[in-house]
Amino acid sequence: MRSVFHLAYNVRDLDETRSFYGGLLGCAEGRSTDTWVDYNFFGHQLSLHIGEPFSVAKTGLVAGIKVPMPHLGVVLPLEDWKPLAAKLEAENIEFALPPSVRFEGEAGEQWTMFFYDPSGNPIEVKGFANFDGIFAS
């Protein structure tokens, strides 16, 4: 089965949103109106609507580190993750969790980073050298 994930959530300003998702992250813009815009978020449909973003708190405990919950995430091949991490670092993005590796040498080894969009919505981007490890236990 082939599927594309769809997620819709609120942002405060569409111009800032376009600069961040389209400009910085390089996501292709899809349909839009005066109150929302769609993006191809690494192969998935992300719909961003004007409104008050959801409440976020660092309540998720992963490998001894508290991470923002809830959050949007995507898993990339490590060869795509590394240049994105370097680009975000070069743009001086403020990270909730800077680019790092977790579970090193274990099943599910992954590179990860957490950052926020201009409306305060948390995003996690993971990188895997081998996608077989995504669901490894």
Stockholm file with secondary structure:
# STOCKHOLM 1.0

chainA/1-137         MRSVFHLAYNVRDLDETRSFYGGLLGCAEGRSTDTWVDYNFFGHQLSLHIGEPFSVAKTGLVAGIKVPMPHLGVVLPLEDWKPLAAKLEAENIEFALPPSVRFEGEAGEQWTMFFYDPSGNPIEVKGFANFDGIFAS
#=GR chainA/1-137 SS CCCCCEEEEEESCHHHHIIIIIIISCCEEEEECSSEEEEEETTEEEEEEESCCCCCEEEEEETTEEEEESCEEEEEEHHHHHHHHHHHHHTTCCEEEEEEEESTTSTTCEEEEEEECTTSCEEEEEEESCGGGTTCC
#=GC SS_cons         CCCCCEEEEEESCHHHHIIIIIIISCCEEEEECSSEEEEEETTEEEEEEESCCCCCEEEEEETTEEEEESCEEEEEEHHHHHHHHHHHHHTTCCEEEEEEEESTTSTTCEEEEEEECTTSCEEEEEEESCGGGTTCC
//
